[in-house]
């Protein structure tokens, strides 16, 4: 996947959100997008998932422009989890299974997805396990904590055979240790997938093969943790600023 001089403004708005962004994502790489709030990270994810097309420039997959692919086929090859993920008052199994409706009855696949997303432990502790109704709509419903719902939404993303899994900081309700443990699990169990994620926690970010620093809509630095620290630029400053809080 490669972005070539991508700029973007939302329809009906003249403000340029992304400005001449270029970088290459190797297949099966683990990629972190970092930067201040409002820098353009979520917008970039929306373009990678082809919710929008660039205003100028191009995004290519296997050297072909995104726009040359059938939209449904392209989006089926990706699974995206946003911060404002959906919570359904249905069984735990169905909450995960709807990530791939063709296999919503495949319990084995659901269990594997739950393991990948870190949801299995919470589900196994429910009164009826995977058959437990979640939420408070029904009398027998059991509500989950914010973190448990987040694990469930991540498990939902792993139901599909998507080649690329994208996370727009869905782990905000988890503490730093649990977030790191989750992404360690995701990395370990997703060797065959490209994983792209946003995180503000550098204990998680440094695990990525490739880190892209977004500042005011531009990709100002691209490289591994070690490479960006050596550059002593924006990434190194953000990393050291956060590290000082724990010293």
C-alpha positions, 0 to 999 in steps of 0.5 A: 500500500502506498500513498503518493502526494495525498491531499484531502478536504472534506466535501463542501469544506475548503479546509485542507486536512491532509497535505501532500502525504506520501509513504509506503506500507509494506505488506503485513507490516505493523504501522502506528500513526502518531501525532497531536489531536486534530493532526489528521490521523483519523482522516488518514484512516478513512482514506486508507479504508476508502470511505473517501478518495483523495482530493489530489494524489493517489493511494495504491494497492499492489501498484494499482490505484484504489479507484481501480478496485471494486469498492465493495471488494476493497473494503471487504479486504479491510476491517476497521475499528473506530473509537465510537464502536457499536455495542449490540444488545445481543449475545456475546457470540453474535456481537463478534459474529456480525464482523462477518455475517456469512460466518455468524453461526461459526462458533469455532471462528468466533472463539478464535476471534475472541482470543485474538481480540482479548475478549475470551476471558471476559466472555468465559466469565459470563453466566452463559458464556458466548450465549449470554445476552449483553446490554441492559435492554433485556432483563437477562442482559449483562452489561460489560465494562468499557474495556470489555466492550472494546475487546469485543469490538476488536474481536469483531474485526478479527472475524473476517479474513481481511488482509488489513486491520485498522484500529482508530484508537479503540483502546482508549478505555484500557490502561497503558499496560492492558493496551500494550498487552492487547497489541502484543497479542494482536501482533503475535496473532496477525503475522499474516495481516497488515495492521494499522493503528493510532495510539498516543501511548509510546509503549505501544507505538514503539512495537510497530515496524513502521511509525508515521508522524502526522503533524498539521496534516503532513507526514513529517517523519516515517521510520522505525522507533529506533530510526525516529529517535536517532533523527531527534525530531518530532517523534523523539520529542513526543517520546521523551515528553511522555517518558518523563511522566513515568520517571 
